[in-house]
Amino acid sequence: MTSPGLVLPPLDRQTPPVAVQPQPTLEQSLNGMHALVEQYGYVIALHSGSVDDPAVQRLHTVRSVLESDRIALLGIDLPPLGLALLAQQLRQLSVCDFSPGVLASSARLLAHYIYAGALLGSVARLDRVPVPLTSHAKSWVPSAQFAVLAHPRPQLVRVGQEELPGPEFRTRMLVAAGQPPSDWVTASLAPAWRVQGVATVPLPEESARWWGTDRLVEFAAGLPDVSVLYQLVSSVRRVLCHWCGLELIGDRCGFCAAPLPPPPEQEPVTAAARALPRGGT
């Protein structure tokens, strides 16, 4: 992970720890990443996906200098708490029997099942989710509160007037409160979404910048059990990357970013050919 604030505590003793990269200097980053590759064989680095982020630029520099094909840089368009939840899920799956290529390419699959949003006291500076002009105007009202879903389908509603659509499958919710605190997420949203449990975690440092305000309560709901995660990833057909040779699921390799080539076109079978009996000339 690119920040200590995105590291969630392990759910059990089997969940491996997280390394924070990059380090303060390029030399420290190179040494740290080289040590991780030597110790674990492969490294999967999650980040927010912004190419303008200095941390992301440093990660690309480190991989380029090391000339390593065993470092996957995965940019996922999730809010901070949602990204932290995804990292926790990948940590759980890393102790299973998945190959590095399957684990890296499963990040995009798992992200589809994460519902990430926030309760905001103002949307005046929110630029990650489309905000109507009327909502911008109402955000100046001191008592206004907005429920925003950033992923998987962006949506903004006024609290008390509309319902925020949630997942249609069983989830566990993480909640991180900023200032001022509010119990709307745990008292109203969680029961409406029928979550199986709620855990309170510290608010990531990046959240206020991502959401455009520090008057927020961030939440993220995802699949609760490692067995369900395992079954989901296992159900997808695996293929070999035509570029680097690693296993992958989906349409793109997590390590070399090579897309899955389209299936070869088959020659059309003419009516005359179909009419020929076996062995006929």
Contacts in CASP RR format, 6 or more apart in sequence:
PFRMAT RR
TARGET T0000
AUTHOR 0000-0000-0000
METHOD contacts of the structure
MODEL  1
MTSPGLVLPPLDRQTPPVAVQPQPTLEQSLNGMHALVEQYGYVIALHSGS
VDDPAVQRLHTVRSVLESDRIALLGIDLPPLGLALLAQQLRQLSVCDFSP
GVLASSARLLAHYIYAGALLGSVARLDRVPVPLTSHAKSWVPSAQFAVLA
HPRPQLVRVGQEELPGPEFRTRMLVAAGQPPSDWVTASLAPAWRVQGVAT
VPLPEESARWWGTDRLVEFAAGLPDVSVLYQLVSSVRRVLCHWCGLELIG
DRCGFCAAPLPPPPEQEPVTAAARALPRGGT
1 7 0 8 1.000
1 18 0 8 1.000
1 19 0 8 1.000
1 20 0 8 1.000
1 21 0 8 1.000
1 45 0 8 1.000
1 46 0 8 1.000
1 47 0 8 1.000
1 83 0 8 1.000
1 84 0 8 1.000
1 87 0 8 1.000
2 20 0 8 1.000
2 21 0 8 1.000
2 22 0 8 1.000
2 45 0 8 1.000
2 46 0 8 1.000
2 47 0 8 1.000
2 48 0 8 1.000
2 53 0 8 1.000
2 55 0 8 1.000
2 56 0 8 1.000
2 59 0 8 1.000
3 20 0 8 1.000
3 55 0 8 1.000
3 204 0 8 1.000
3 205 0 8 1.000
3 206 0 8 1.000
4 20 0 8 1.000
5 80 0 8 1.000
5 84 0 8 1.000
5 202 0 8 1.000
5 204 0 8 1.000
5 205 0 8 1.000
5 206 0 8 1.000
6 46 0 8 1.000
6 80 0 8 1.000
6 83 0 8 1.000
6 84 0 8 1.000
6 87 0 8 1.000
6 204 0 8 1.000
6 206 0 8 1.000
7 18 0 8 1.000
7 20 0 8 1.000
7 84 0 8 1.000
7 87 0 8 1.000
8 84 0 8 1.000
8 85 0 8 1.000
8 87 0 8 1.000
8 88 0 8 1.000
8 174 0 8 1.000
8 201 0 8 1.000
9 201 0 8 1.000
10 16 0 8 1.000
10 17 0 8 1.000
10 91 0 8 1.000
11 88 0 8 1.000
11 92 0 8 1.000
14 92 0 8 1.000
14 95 0 8 1.000
15 88 0 8 1.000
15 91 0 8 1.000
15 92 0 8 1.000
15 95 0 8 1.000
16 91 0 8 1.000
16 94 0 8 1.000
16 95 0 8 1.000
18 87 0 8 1.000
18 91 0 8 1.000
19 32 0 8 1.000
19 36 0 8 1.000
19 43 0 8 1.000
21 29 0 8 1.000
21 32 0 8 1.000
21 33 0 8 1.000
21 36 0 8 1.000
21 45 0 8 1.000
21 59 0 8 1.000
21 62 0 8 1.000
22 28 0 8 1.000
22 29 0 8 1.000
22 33 0 8 1.000
22 55 0 8 1.000
22 58 0 8 1.000
22 59 0 8 1.000
22 62 0 8 1.000
23 29 0 8 1.000
23 31 0 8 1.000
23 32 0 8 1.000
26 58 0 8 1.000
26 61 0 8 1.000
26 62 0 8 1.000
29 58 0 8 1.000
29 59 0 8 1.000
29 62 0 8 1.000
30 62 0 8 1.000
30 65 0 8 1.000
30 66 0 8 1.000
33 43 0 8 1.000
33 62 0 8 1.000
33 63 0 8 1.000
33 66 0 8 1.000
33 68 0 8 1.000
33 71 0 8 1.000
34 66 0 8 1.000
36 43 0 8 1.000
37 43 0 8 1.000
37 66 0 8 1.000
37 68 0 8 1.000
37 70 0 8 1.000
37 71 0 8 1.000
41 70 0 8 1.000
41 100 0 8 1.000
42 70 0 8 1.000
42 71 0 8 1.000
42 72 0 8 1.000
42 100 0 8 1.000
42 101 0 8 1.000
42 104 0 8 1.000
42 255 0 8 1.000
43 70 0 8 1.000
43 71 0 8 1.000
43 72 0 8 1.000
44 72 0 8 1.000
44 74 0 8 1.000
44 90 0 8 1.000
44 100 0 8 1.000
44 103 0 8 1.000
44 104 0 8 1.000
44 107 0 8 1.000
45 59 0 8 1.000
45 71 0 8 1.000
45 72 0 8 1.000
45 73 0 8 1.000
45 74 0 8 1.000
46 74 0 8 1.000
46 75 0 8 1.000
46 76 0 8 1.000
46 83 0 8 1.000
46 86 0 8 1.000
46 87 0 8 1.000
46 90 0 8 1.000
46 107 0 8 1.000
47 53 0 8 1.000
47 55 0 8 1.000
47 56 0 8 1.000
47 59 0 8 1.000
47 73 0 8 1.000
47 74 0 8 1.000
47 75 0 8 1.000
47 76 0 8 1.000
47 83 0 8 1.000
48 56 0 8 1.000
48 75 0 8 1.000
48 76 0 8 1.000
48 77 0 8 1.000
48 78 0 8 1.000
48 80 0 8 1.000
48 83 0 8 1.000
48 206 0 8 1.000
48 210 0 8 1.000
49 56 0 8 1.000
49 75 0 8 1.000
49 76 0 8 1.000
49 77 0 8 1.000
50 56 0 8 1.000
51 57 0 8 1.000
56 73 0 8 1.000
56 75 0 8 1.000
59 73 0 8 1.000
60 73 0 8 1.000
62 71 0 8 1.000
63 71 0 8 1.000
63 73 0 8 1.000
69 244 0 8 1.000
69 255 0 8 1.000
69 256 0 8 1.000
70 100 0 8 1.000
70 255 0 8 1.000
71 255 0 8 1.000
72 100 0 8 1.000
72 101 0 8 1.000
72 104 0 8 1.000
72 254 0 8 1.000
72 255 0 8 1.000
74 104 0 8 1.000
74 107 0 8 1.000
74 108 0 8 1.000
74 254 0 8 1.000
76 83 0 8 1.000
76 86 0 8 1.000
76 107 0 8 1.000
76 108 0 8 1.000
76 111 0 8 1.000
77 151 0 8 1.000
78 86 0 8 1.000
78 111 0 8 1.000
78 114 0 8 1.000
78 116 0 8 1.000
78 150 0 8 1.000
78 151 0 8 1.000
79 116 0 8 1.000
79 117 0 8 1.000
79 118 0 8 1.000
79 128 0 8 1.000
79 150 0 8 1.000
79 151 0 8 1.000
79 207 0 8 1.000
79 210 0 8 1.000
79 211 0 8 1.000
79 218 0 8 1.000
79 220 0 8 1.000
80 204 0 8 1.000
80 206 0 8 1.000
80 207 0 8 1.000
80 210 0 8 1.000
80 218 0 8 1.000
81 116 0 8 1.000
81 117 0 8 1.000
81 174 0 8 1.000
81 176 0 8 1.000
81 201 0 8 1.000
81 203 0 8 1.000
81 204 0 8 1.000
81 207 0 8 1.000
81 218 0 8 1.000
81 219 0 8 1.000
81 220 0 8 1.000
82 114 0 8 1.000
82 116 0 8 1.000
82 151 0 8 1.000
82 174 0 8 1.000
82 220 0 8 1.000
84 174 0 8 1.000
84 201 0 8 1.000
84 204 0 8 1.000
84 220 0 8 1.000
85 114 0 8 1.000
85 116 0 8 1.000
85 174 0 8 1.000
85 220 0 8 1.000
85 222 0 8 1.000
86 107 0 8 1.000
86 110 0 8 1.000
86 111 0 8 1.000
86 114 0 8 1.000
89 110 0 8 1.000
89 222 0 8 1.000
89 223 0 8 1.000
89 229 0 8 1.000
90 103 0 8 1.000
90 106 0 8 1.000
90 107 0 8 1.000
90 110 0 8 1.000
92 226 0 8 1.000
92 229 0 8 1.000
93 103 0 8 1.000
93 106 0 8 1.000
93 226 0 8 1.000
93 229 0 8 1.000
93 230 0 8 1.000
93 233 0 8 1.000
94 103 0 8 1.000
96 226 0 8 1.000
96 230 0 8 1.000
98 106 0 8 1.000
98 233 0 8 1.000
99 246 0 8 1.000
99 247 0 8 1.000
100 246 0 8 1.000
100 255 0 8 1.000
101 241 0 8 1.000
101 246 0 8 1.000
101 247 0 8 1.000
101 248 0 8 1.000
101 253 0 8 1.000
101 254 0 8 1.000
101 255 0 8 1.000
102 233 0 8 1.000
102 238 0 8 1.000
102 247 0 8 1.000
102 248 0 8 1.000
102 249 0 8 1.000
104 248 0 8 1.000
104 253 0 8 1.000
104 254 0 8 1.000
104 255 0 8 1.000
105 248 0 8 1.000
105 249 0 8 1.000
105 250 0 8 1.000
105 252 0 8 1.000
105 253 0 8 1.000
105 254 0 8 1.000
106 233 0 8 1.000
106 236 0 8 1.000
106 249 0 8 1.000
107 254 0 8 1.000
108 250 0 8 1.000
108 252 0 8 1.000
109 232 0 8 1.000
109 233 0 8 1.000
109 236 0 8 1.000
109 249 0 8 1.000
109 250 0 8 1.000
110 223 0 8 1.000
110 229 0 8 1.000
110 232 0 8 1.000
110 233 0 8 1.000
111 151 0 8 1.000
111 152 0 8 1.000
112 152 0 8 1.000
113 167 0 8 1.000
113 169 0 8 1.000
113 222 0 8 1.000
113 223 0 8 1.000
113 232 0 8 1.000
114 151 0 8 1.000
114 152 0 8 1.000
114 220 0 8 1.000
114 221 0 8 1.000
114 222 0 8 1.000
115 149 0 8 1.000
115 151 0 8 1.000
115 152 0 8 1.000
115 166 0 8 1.000
115 167 0 8 1.000
115 171 0 8 1.000
115 193 0 8 1.000
115 220 0 8 1.000
115 221 0 8 1.000
115 222 0 8 1.000
116 149 0 8 1.000
116 150 0 8 1.000
116 151 0 8 1.000
116 218 0 8 1.000
116 219 0 8 1.000
116 220 0 8 1.000
116 221 0 8 1.000
117 147 0 8 1.000
117 148 0 8 1.000
117 149 0 8 1.000
117 150 0 8 1.000
117 151 0 8 1.000
117 218 0 8 1.000
117 219 0 8 1.000
117 220 0 8 1.000
118 147 0 8 1.000
118 148 0 8 1.000
118 150 0 8 1.000
118 207 0 8 1.000
118 211 0 8 1.000
118 216 0 8 1.000
118 217 0 8 1.000
118 218 0 8 1.000
118 219 0 8 1.000
119 145 0 8 1.000
119 146 0 8 1.000
119 147 0 8 1.000
119 148 0 8 1.000
119 159 0 8 1.000
119 182 0 8 1.000
119 184 0 8 1.000
119 185 0 8 1.000
119 189 0 8 1.000
119 216 0 8 1.000
119 217 0 8 1.000
119 219 0 8 1.000
120 126 0 8 1.000
120 139 0 8 1.000
120 145 0 8 1.000
120 146 0 8 1.000
120 147 0 8 1.000
120 148 0 8 1.000
120 211 0 8 1.000
120 213 0 8 1.000
120 215 0 8 1.000
120 216 0 8 1.000
121 139 0 8 1.000
121 144 0 8 1.000
121 145 0 8 1.000
121 146 0 8 1.000
121 213 0 8 1.000
121 215 0 8 1.000
121 216 0 8 1.000
122 139 0 8 1.000
122 140 0 8 1.000
122 144 0 8 1.000
122 146 0 8 1.000
122 212 0 8 1.000
122 213 0 8 1.000
122 215 0 8 1.000
123 131 0 8 1.000
123 135 0 8 1.000
123 136 0 8 1.000
123 139 0 8 1.000
123 146 0 8 1.000
123 148 0 8 1.000
123 156 0 8 1.000
123 213 0 8 1.000
124 136 0 8 1.000
124 139 0 8 1.000
124 140 0 8 1.000
124 213 0 8 1.000
125 212 0 8 1.000
125 213 0 8 1.000
126 148 0 8 1.000
126 211 0 8 1.000
126 212 0 8 1.000
126 213 0 8 1.000
127 212 0 8 1.000
128 150 0 8 1.000
128 210 0 8 1.000
128 211 0 8 1.000
129 148 0 8 1.000
129 149 0 8 1.000
129 150 0 8 1.000
129 154 0 8 1.000
129 155 0 8 1.000
129 156 0 8 1.000
130 154 0 8 1.000
130 156 0 8 1.000
131 156 0 8 1.000
132 156 0 8 1.000
135 146 0 8 1.000
135 156 0 8 1.000
135 158 0 8 1.000
138 144 0 8 1.000
138 158 0 8 1.000
139 146 0 8 1.000
144 158 0 8 1.000
145 158 0 8 1.000
145 159 0 8 1.000
145 182 0 8 1.000
145 184 0 8 1.000
146 156 0 8 1.000
146 157 0 8 1.000
146 158 0 8 1.000
146 159 0 8 1.000
147 156 0 8 1.000
147 157 0 8 1.000
147 158 0 8 1.000
147 159 0 8 1.000
147 164 0 8 1.000
147 184 0 8 1.000
147 189 0 8 1.000
148 154 0 8 1.000
148 155 0 8 1.000
148 156 0 8 1.000
148 211 0 8 1.000
149 155 0 8 1.000
149 156 0 8 1.000
149 164 0 8 1.000
149 165 0 8 1.000
149 166 0 8 1.000
153 165 0 8 1.000
155 164 0 8 1.000
155 165 0 8 1.000
157 163 0 8 1.000
157 164 0 8 1.000
159 184 0 8 1.000
163 192 0 8 1.000
164 189 0 8 1.000
164 192 0 8 1.000
166 192 0 8 1.000
166 193 0 8 1.000
166 221 0 8 1.000
167 193 0 8 1.000
167 221 0 8 1.000
167 222 0 8 1.000
169 223 0 8 1.000
170 194 0 8 1.000
170 196 0 8 1.000
170 223 0 8 1.000
170 224 0 8 1.000
170 228 0 8 1.000
171 193 0 8 1.000
171 195 0 8 1.000
171 196 0 8 1.000
171 221 0 8 1.000
171 222 0 8 1.000
171 223 0 8 1.000
171 224 0 8 1.000
172 195 0 8 1.000
172 196 0 8 1.000
172 197 0 8 1.000
172 198 0 8 1.000
172 199 0 8 1.000
172 221 0 8 1.000
172 222 0 8 1.000
172 223 0 8 1.000
172 224 0 8 1.000
173 185 0 8 1.000
173 190 0 8 1.000
173 193 0 8 1.000
173 195 0 8 1.000
173 197 0 8 1.000
173 198 0 8 1.000
173 199 0 8 1.000
173 219 0 8 1.000
173 220 0 8 1.000
173 221 0 8 1.000
173 222 0 8 1.000
174 198 0 8 1.000
174 199 0 8 1.000
174 200 0 8 1.000
174 201 0 8 1.000
174 219 0 8 1.000
174 220 0 8 1.000
174 221 0 8 1.000
175 185 0 8 1.000
175 186 0 8 1.000
175 190 0 8 1.000
175 198 0 8 1.000
175 199 0 8 1.000
175 200 0 8 1.000
175 201 0 8 1.000
175 217 0 8 1.000
175 218 0 8 1.000
175 219 0 8 1.000
176 200 0 8 1.000
176 201 0 8 1.000
176 202 0 8 1.000
176 203 0 8 1.000
176 204 0 8 1.000
176 207 0 8 1.000
176 217 0 8 1.000
176 218 0 8 1.000
176 219 0 8 1.000
177 200 0 8 1.000
177 203 0 8 1.000
177 217 0 8 1.000
178 203 0 8 1.000
178 207 0 8 1.000
178 214 0 8 1.000
178 215 0 8 1.000
178 216 0 8 1.000
178 217 0 8 1.000
178 218 0 8 1.000
179 214 0 8 1.000
179 215 0 8 1.000
180 215 0 8 1.000
181 217 0 8 1.000
182 217 0 8 1.000
184 217 0 8 1.000
185 217 0 8 1.000
185 219 0 8 1.000
186 198 0 8 1.000
189 219 0 8 1.000
190 197 0 8 1.000
190 198 0 8 1.000
193 221 0 8 1.000
195 221 0 8 1.000
196 224 0 8 1.000
197 224 0 8 1.000
203 216 0 8 1.000
203 218 0 8 1.000
204 218 0 8 1.000
207 216 0 8 1.000
207 218 0 8 1.000
208 214 0 8 1.000
208 216 0 8 1.000
211 218 0 8 1.000
223 229 0 8 1.000
223 232 0 8 1.000
233 249 0 8 1.000
236 249 0 8 1.000
236 250 0 8 1.000
237 249 0 8 1.000
238 247 0 8 1.000
238 248 0 8 1.000
238 249 0 8 1.000
239 247 0 8 1.000
239 248 0 8 1.000
239 249 0 8 1.000
239 260 0 8 1.000
240 246 0 8 1.000
240 247 0 8 1.000
240 248 0 8 1.000
241 247 0 8 1.000
241 248 0 8 1.000
241 253 0 8 1.000
241 255 0 8 1.000
241 256 0 8 1.000
241 258 0 8 1.000
242 258 0 8 1.000
242 260 0 8 1.000
242 261 0 8 1.000
243 253 0 8 1.000
243 256 0 8 1.000
243 258 0 8 1.000
244 253 0 8 1.000
244 255 0 8 1.000
244 256 0 8 1.000
244 258 0 8 1.000
246 253 0 8 1.000
246 255 0 8 1.000
246 256 0 8 1.000
248 254 0 8 1.000
248 260 0 8 1.000
250 260 0 8 1.000
251 259 0 8 1.000
251 260 0 8 1.000
252 258 0 8 1.000
252 259 0 8 1.000
252 260 0 8 1.000
253 259 0 8 1.000
253 260 0 8 1.000
END
